[in-house]
Amino acid sequence: MITTNEELVIALQRILTESQVTINQTILEQHSSDESYHSASLPDIVVFPATTEEVSKIINIANQYKVPIVPYGRGTSLEGHVIPYDHGITVDFSLMNKILEVREKDFLVKVQPGVTRSQLNKELKKYGLFFSVDPGADATLGGMAATNASGTTSVKYGTLRDQVRDLEVVLSDGTVIHTGNLAEKSSSGYHLNGLFVGSEGTLGCFTELTVRVYGIPEYVMAARASFKTVNDAIEAVVSILQAGIPIARVELVDEISMKQINLHSKTDYKEQPTLFLEFHGNEAGLKQDVEFMKEIVVVHNCENIEFETDNAARNQLWEARHNLAYAYIHGHPGKKLMVTDVCLPISELAGAIAHAREALDLLALTGGIVGHVGDGNFHVLLMIDMNDSNEIKKADEFNELIVMYALEQGGTCTGEHGVGIGKQKYQEKEHGKALIVMEKIKQALDPDALLNPNKILKIKK
């Protein structure tokens, strides 16, 4: 049994180069937190594998000496997923960042887990293709698969889970498996892709991903529509979806958040509940659909709508939306951003957002509401003084209020951020006896609970 860090470093250096194994304090600190409000915790060692074989050997050592393993992409997670509270080895996949194969005729691409979303789309553009999942952050595909990321485009293209055709996974004993194949569909065996996507590093480490990509649309149009109330905006979205209009993105930004956008991005958008929309298709068809959409939003008390077809103007529009979290951070110095998310049936969304705003006002918390309203997912961005225990308590109370509301309406405690440690306490309430099945799967695949321990589930050893 290894008893000291020094022995573990020596064991790892036997299978890796010296530069791939580090106990440098600065690097340990860089891997001690994510972008969440959860407290930091240092790993004992950080390793940088370059191949699947090296990942397998690292996990063999960890398994042999019962040392925890925490996979790490870019640290953009929001519920403490990559924070190594049990210390051990953090596996940083930044060296495994190659695009291995583009199968443009099959609309598939094979990548290593350290490839980022922007890196992939830059390469795919040469083929007239793009990767659809857009969570805002320039996350790695391995990390996105670990949390089943989705983001702004999921209303049309689906979540990360919908894109995965195959994963190469290293299990807790070092065994390497593939969870799928290249075929469009399969009725063979259990659906392992669905099991591993969203598992947050608790069942294995991803070393390759084969994902679906799409043709760049012929014509793209963006719009910004302002409404009298949040309820009007959401009802407009429901009507647009019912009409079958091919909407690719539809984001709700509440009045307070629009003010924050204007302050941060130096824009002069109307400070009202606003929908940011985008449509993909052919020019003639889209123009007809957009005219229909304009008629729909007017019925729902839309007070102003503006369209953008120029690429630069569209990018500015979406940058303003994607940078909203940073707008809040820069607008409230000395406070920490806490972002929570829930997802509900779209028919319940307006009530959930109204409930969230009432709770924010009742608890006198600073925050705004935004959401991927086309699929029932919304976020609340809270600015919290981490030195004020009362404010932290109120933030936790607020989080619980909106989660419980979502669960009571048949929703989920997290639409896309994942469970990590932040949403762990709601798992039994959401899943009931199905949680026992999840625990048995975890125990079967990771009997010593070494893979990202105590995330999603708490397993007693």
DOMARMI-877514 format. One line per 8 residues: number of its first residue (from 1); for each residue x, y, z negated of C-alpha. Coordinates in nm, 3 decimals, always signed. Layout:
NUM> X,Y,Z; ...
This chain:
1> +0.000,+0.000,+0.000; +0.134,+0.343,+0.093; +0.167,+0.558,-0.217; +0.329,+0.875,-0.087; +0.291,+1.114,+0.205; +0.653,+1.054,+0.296; +0.592,+0.684,+0.354; +0.288,+0.758,+0.570
9> +0.484,+1.010,+0.777; +0.759,+0.754,+0.835; +0.504,+0.489,+0.939; +0.342,+0.730,+1.186; +0.675,+0.848,+1.327; +0.754,+0.488,+1.418; +0.470,+0.494,+1.673; +0.479,+0.865,+1.770
17> +0.749,+1.123,+1.836; +0.860,+1.350,+1.552; +0.679,+1.648,+1.706; +0.350,+1.454,+1.710; +0.343,+1.414,+1.331; +0.344,+1.715,+1.101; +0.298,+1.817,+0.739; +0.371,+2.182,+0.818
25> +0.163,+2.389,+0.577; +0.041,+2.633,+0.843; -0.079,+2.352,+1.069; -0.245,+2.175,+0.776; -0.431,+2.497,+0.695; -0.539,+2.535,+1.060; -0.703,+2.192,+1.033; -0.862,+2.250,+0.691
33> -1.181,+2.423,+0.806; -1.420,+2.484,+1.094; -1.632,+2.786,+1.184; -1.881,+2.713,+0.909; -1.918,+2.863,+0.563; -1.816,+2.534,+0.397; -1.506,+2.542,+0.177; -1.172,+2.436,+0.324
41> -0.976,+2.122,+0.236; -0.628,+2.030,+0.358; -0.546,+1.705,+0.536; -0.232,+1.526,+0.422; -0.096,+1.492,+0.775; -0.191,+1.609,+1.125; -0.106,+1.391,+1.427; -0.126,+1.475,+1.798
49> -0.173,+1.157,+2.006; -0.129,+1.169,+2.382; -0.279,+0.832,+2.482; -0.552,+0.587,+2.386; -0.282,+0.340,+2.282; -0.140,+0.593,+2.037; -0.485,+0.659,+1.889; -0.531,+0.284,+1.842
57> -0.196,+0.255,+1.665; -0.274,+0.553,+1.439; -0.604,+0.397,+1.338; -0.433,+0.063,+1.277; -0.199,+0.232,+1.030; -0.488,+0.413,+0.864; -0.685,+0.089,+0.845; -0.386,-0.102,+0.709
65> -0.324,+0.146,+0.428; -0.684,+0.263,+0.371; -0.617,+0.625,+0.469; -0.908,+0.839,+0.598; -0.912,+0.952,+0.962; -1.077,+1.277,+1.076; -1.097,+1.348,+1.453; -1.043,+1.715,+1.549
73> -1.118,+1.901,+1.873; -1.108,+2.281,+1.847; -1.267,+2.327,+1.507; -1.576,+2.506,+1.641; -1.823,+2.290,+1.447; -2.073,+2.456,+1.215; -2.156,+2.203,+0.943; -1.816,+2.103,+0.807
81> -1.773,+1.804,+1.040; -1.392,+1.827,+1.071; -1.309,+1.935,+0.716; -1.107,+1.652,+0.556; -1.253,+1.651,+0.205; -1.101,+1.306,+0.147; -0.766,+1.431,+0.288; -0.578,+1.166,+0.490
89> -0.490,+1.198,+0.859; -0.643,+1.455,+1.092; -0.618,+1.341,+1.456; -0.590,+1.647,+1.680; -0.681,+1.562,+2.042; -0.538,+1.876,+2.202; -0.267,+1.678,+2.389; -0.533,+1.451,+2.541
97> -0.666,+1.723,+2.770; -0.649,+1.574,+3.119; -0.927,+1.558,+3.377; -0.867,+1.201,+3.489; -1.102,+1.160,+3.785; -1.365,+1.357,+3.974; -1.610,+1.130,+4.157; -1.789,+1.406,+4.344
105> -2.006,+1.170,+4.552; -2.133,+1.006,+4.232; -2.165,+1.338,+4.046; -1.941,+1.199,+3.772; -1.619,+1.309,+3.608; -1.389,+1.120,+3.371; -1.200,+1.327,+3.111; -0.995,+1.293,+2.797
113> -1.159,+1.426,+2.478; -0.943,+1.739,+2.450; -1.071,+1.885,+2.780; -1.267,+2.205,+2.716; -1.590,+2.309,+2.881; -1.433,+2.606,+3.064; -1.134,+2.397,+3.176; -1.365,+2.137,+3.326
121> -1.587,+2.388,+3.504; -1.284,+2.563,+3.654; -1.175,+2.233,+3.811; -1.526,+2.131,+3.918; -1.583,+2.458,+4.102; -1.346,+2.332,+4.375; -1.598,+2.059,+4.448; -1.909,+2.277,+4.429
129> -2.002,+2.116,+4.096; -2.050,+2.224,+3.735; -2.086,+2.069,+3.390; -2.420,+2.173,+3.248; -2.387,+2.163,+2.868; -2.320,+2.512,+2.736; -2.314,+2.543,+2.355; -2.159,+2.890,+2.371
137> -1.824,+2.804,+2.215; -1.551,+2.674,+2.446; -1.556,+2.341,+2.266; -1.388,+2.017,+2.372; -1.597,+1.749,+2.537; -1.496,+1.503,+2.265; -1.627,+1.735,+1.998; -1.940,+1.812,+2.198
145> -2.013,+1.441,+2.233; -1.950,+1.388,+1.862; -2.230,+1.631,+1.771; -2.454,+1.579,+2.077; -2.410,+1.946,+2.171; -2.668,+2.114,+2.391; -2.706,+2.493,+2.405; -2.864,+2.730,+2.650
153> -2.910,+2.503,+2.953; -3.067,+2.202,+2.781; -3.420,+2.304,+2.883; -3.337,+2.205,+3.243; -3.040,+1.969,+3.225; -3.072,+1.805,+2.884; -2.826,+1.757,+2.597; -2.479,+1.604,+2.598
161> -2.631,+1.263,+2.527; -2.821,+1.286,+2.857; -2.496,+1.339,+3.050; -2.281,+1.056,+2.910; -2.242,+0.753,+3.136; -1.953,+0.588,+2.951; -1.727,+0.641,+2.649; -1.395,+0.484,+2.565
169> -1.394,+0.449,+2.186; -1.129,+0.333,+1.940; -1.297,+0.155,+1.648; -1.187,+0.147,+1.284; -0.967,-0.160,+1.337; -0.795,-0.015,+1.646; -1.007,-0.210,+1.897; -1.079,-0.016,+2.219
177> -1.425,-0.054,+2.373; -1.633,+0.100,+2.653; -1.993,+0.183,+2.575; -2.130,+0.207,+2.931; -2.041,+0.197,+3.300; -2.071,+0.409,+3.616; -2.421,+0.301,+3.715; -2.712,+0.546,+3.719
185> -2.917,+0.316,+3.497; -2.887,-0.010,+3.307; -3.113,-0.250,+3.120; -2.821,-0.452,+2.986; -2.768,-0.472,+2.612; -2.797,-0.216,+2.334; -2.764,+0.151,+2.425; -2.420,+0.217,+2.278
193> -2.378,+0.554,+2.451; -2.675,+0.682,+2.255; -2.538,+0.538,+1.932; -2.190,+0.687,+1.957; -2.291,+1.029,+2.093; -2.382,+1.230,+1.785; -2.195,+1.000,+1.545; -1.957,+1.283,+1.445
201> -1.644,+1.065,+1.433; -1.794,+0.829,+1.175; -1.804,+0.522,+1.401; -1.496,+0.564,+1.619; -1.266,+0.807,+1.800; -1.349,+0.901,+2.159; -1.051,+0.877,+2.394; -1.224,+0.906,+2.735
209> -1.565,+1.032,+2.847; -1.741,+0.980,+3.179; -2.012,+1.243,+3.217; -2.264,+1.355,+3.474; -2.213,+1.683,+3.661; -2.435,+1.883,+3.897; -2.417,+2.076,+4.222; -2.377,+2.450,+4.175
217> -2.722,+2.593,+4.254; -2.765,+2.781,+4.580; -2.924,+3.079,+4.408; -2.921,+3.197,+4.046; -3.136,+3.471,+3.901; -3.130,+3.600,+3.543; -3.387,+3.812,+3.365; -3.437,+3.996,+3.039
225> -3.797,+4.036,+2.919; -3.908,+4.237,+2.614; -4.226,+4.160,+2.419; -4.435,+4.319,+2.146; -4.398,+4.018,+1.914; -4.198,+3.696,+1.879; -4.522,+3.502,+1.911; -4.594,+3.668,+2.248
233> -4.247,+3.569,+2.373; -4.284,+3.206,+2.269; -4.633,+3.174,+2.415; -4.492,+3.311,+2.740; -4.226,+3.038,+2.741; -4.488,+2.767,+2.687; -4.691,+2.901,+2.981; -4.382,+2.919,+3.206
241> -4.296,+2.557,+3.127; -4.654,+2.443,+3.180; -4.649,+2.611,+3.523; -4.353,+2.395,+3.627; -4.127,+2.690,+3.706; -3.764,+2.561,+3.732; -3.618,+2.755,+3.441; -3.256,+2.670,+3.356
249> -3.215,+2.878,+3.041; -3.456,+3.059,+2.813; -3.325,+3.220,+2.496; -3.517,+3.415,+2.234; -3.341,+3.700,+2.052; -3.536,+3.877,+1.779; -3.554,+4.254,+1.731; -3.285,+4.273,+1.461
257> -3.045,+4.068,+1.673; -3.107,+4.290,+1.976; -2.994,+4.585,+1.765; -2.679,+4.392,+1.674; -2.613,+4.311,+2.043; -2.638,+4.680,+2.137; -2.398,+4.781,+1.860; -2.141,+4.516,+1.947
265> -2.165,+4.497,+2.328; -2.230,+4.870,+2.386; -2.550,+4.785,+2.574; -2.877,+4.977,+2.565; -3.126,+4.690,+2.575; -3.472,+4.747,+2.429; -3.467,+4.655,+2.060; -3.769,+4.427,+2.070
273> -3.816,+4.048,+2.069; -3.651,+3.953,+2.397; -3.626,+3.652,+2.624; -3.304,+3.597,+2.819; -3.394,+3.376,+3.116; -3.214,+3.213,+3.408; -3.352,+3.033,+3.713; -3.165,+2.791,+3.944
281> -3.280,+2.686,+4.289; -3.299,+2.803,+4.650; -3.357,+3.171,+4.724; -3.697,+3.146,+4.895; -3.845,+2.908,+4.639; -3.712,+3.101,+4.341; -3.849,+3.432,+4.461; -4.193,+3.276,+4.477
289> -4.153,+3.119,+4.132; -4.028,+3.444,+3.982; -4.331,+3.633,+4.110; -4.550,+3.376,+3.940; -4.342,+3.406,+3.622; -4.390,+3.784,+3.619; -4.765,+3.737,+3.627; -4.742,+3.494,+3.334
297> -4.534,+3.719,+3.105; -4.760,+4.018,+3.166; -5.051,+3.813,+3.031; -4.844,+3.761,+2.715; -4.783,+4.132,+2.651; -4.441,+4.162,+2.816; -4.353,+4.530,+2.802; -4.048,+4.529,+3.027
305> -3.867,+4.284,+3.254; -3.542,+4.331,+3.447; -3.373,+4.090,+3.689; -3.007,+4.030,+3.774; -2.876,+3.837,+4.073; -2.525,+3.985,+4.078; -2.276,+3.744,+3.922; -2.102,+4.007,+3.708
313> -2.431,+4.143,+3.573; -2.553,+3.791,+3.491; -2.229,+3.714,+3.310; -2.264,+4.033,+3.105; -2.616,+3.933,+3.009; -2.511,+3.588,+2.886; -2.193,+3.712,+2.722; -2.409,+3.944,+2.512
321> -2.616,+3.642,+2.402; -2.320,+3.410,+2.345; -2.128,+3.675,+2.149; -2.415,+3.740,+1.911; -2.253,+3.547,+1.627; -1.939,+3.758,+1.660; -2.157,+4.069,+1.678; -2.296,+3.982,+1.336
329> -1.951,+3.903,+1.196; -1.798,+4.231,+1.315; -2.107,+4.422,+1.206; -2.087,+4.295,+0.846; -1.722,+4.306,+0.732; -1.652,+4.120,+0.411; -1.934,+3.872,+0.469; -1.926,+3.516,+0.604
337> -2.151,+3.388,+0.880; -2.380,+3.100,+0.792; -2.566,+2.956,+1.092; -2.843,+2.705,+1.049; -3.056,+2.537,+1.313; -3.374,+2.333,+1.325; -3.581,+2.197,+1.612; -3.956,+2.142,+1.631
345> -4.223,+2.049,+1.883; -4.255,+2.361,+2.096; -4.619,+2.402,+1.990; -4.496,+2.454,+1.632; -4.213,+2.692,+1.716; -4.392,+3.026,+1.678; -4.514,+2.933,+1.330; -4.167,+2.815,+1.229
353> -4.000,+3.138,+1.341; -4.265,+3.349,+1.165; -4.207,+3.141,+0.850; -3.830,+3.192,+0.880; -3.865,+3.570,+0.913; -4.099,+3.584,+0.611; -3.849,+3.381,+0.407; -3.560,+3.609,+0.512
361> -3.754,+3.918,+0.406; -3.876,+3.760,+0.082; -3.521,+3.662,-0.020; -3.379,+3.997,+0.100; -3.116,+3.825,+0.316; -2.938,+3.984,+0.612; -2.993,+3.779,+0.926; -3.138,+3.740,+1.270
369> -3.324,+3.469,+1.460; -3.224,+3.336,+1.802; -3.313,+3.020,+1.980; -3.317,+2.786,+2.278; -3.693,+2.818,+2.271; -3.751,+2.612,+2.584; -3.680,+2.297,+2.381; -3.804,+2.410,+2.039
377> -3.461,+2.479,+1.888; -3.386,+2.798,+1.694; -3.104,+2.933,+1.480; -3.087,+3.178,+1.195; -2.765,+3.378,+1.162; -2.709,+3.480,+0.799; -2.438,+3.712,+0.673; -2.342,+3.604,+0.321
385> -2.114,+3.755,+0.057; -1.929,+3.442,-0.053; -1.825,+3.618,-0.376; -2.189,+3.668,-0.473; -2.317,+3.343,-0.625; -2.674,+3.470,-0.623; -2.661,+3.544,-0.251; -2.513,+3.200,-0.180
393> -2.793,+3.043,-0.385; -3.055,+3.239,-0.189; -2.896,+3.131,+0.142; -2.915,+2.765,+0.036; -3.276,+2.817,-0.070; -3.356,+2.974,+0.267; -3.189,+2.690,+0.456; -3.396,+2.437,+0.263
401> -3.719,+2.629,+0.326; -3.682,+2.628,+0.704; -3.559,+2.267,+0.716; -3.851,+2.143,+0.509; -4.093,+2.341,+0.725; -3.946,+2.181,+1.039; -3.962,+1.829,+0.894; -4.323,+1.876,+0.784
409> -4.416,+1.971,+1.142; -4.249,+1.661,+1.290; -3.918,+1.831,+1.369; -3.555,+1.771,+1.275; -3.313,+1.934,+1.032; -3.067,+2.003,+1.316; -3.129,+2.039,+1.687; -2.767,+2.059,+1.797
417> -2.520,+2.159,+1.524; -2.516,+1.811,+1.374; -2.525,+1.687,+1.015; -2.167,+1.702,+0.886; -2.196,+1.777,+0.516; -2.434,+2.072,+0.543; -2.742,+1.876,+0.650; -2.654,+1.548,+0.481
425> -2.901,+1.593,+0.194; -3.196,+1.598,+0.436; -3.125,+1.265,+0.604; -3.344,+1.050,+0.380; -3.634,+1.294,+0.407; -3.607,+1.297,+0.787; -3.534,+0.931,+0.860; -3.686,+0.736,+0.571
433> -3.607,+0.364,+0.587; -3.433,+0.412,+0.922; -3.148,+0.562,+0.720; -3.082,+0.214,+0.581; -3.031,+0.089,+0.938; -2.781,+0.371,+1.000; -2.595,+0.279,+0.682; -2.572,-0.086,+0.792
441> -2.435,+0.019,+1.132; -2.173,+0.236,+0.960; -2.076,-0.046,+0.724; -2.050,-0.297,+1.010; -1.830,-0.075,+1.230; -1.631,+0.093,+0.953; -1.637,-0.139,+0.650; -1.382,+0.063,+0.454
449> -1.551,+0.396,+0.535; -1.227,+0.548,+0.666; -1.365,+0.724,+0.976; -1.462,+1.081,+0.885; -1.581,+0.962,+0.544; -1.886,+1.111,+0.374; -2.009,+1.290,+0.685; -2.371,+1.229,+0.793
457> -2.399,+0.946,+0.537; -2.255,+0.882,+0.194; -2.133,+0.523,+0.187; -2.031,+0.364,-0.140; -1.714,+0.158,-0.100
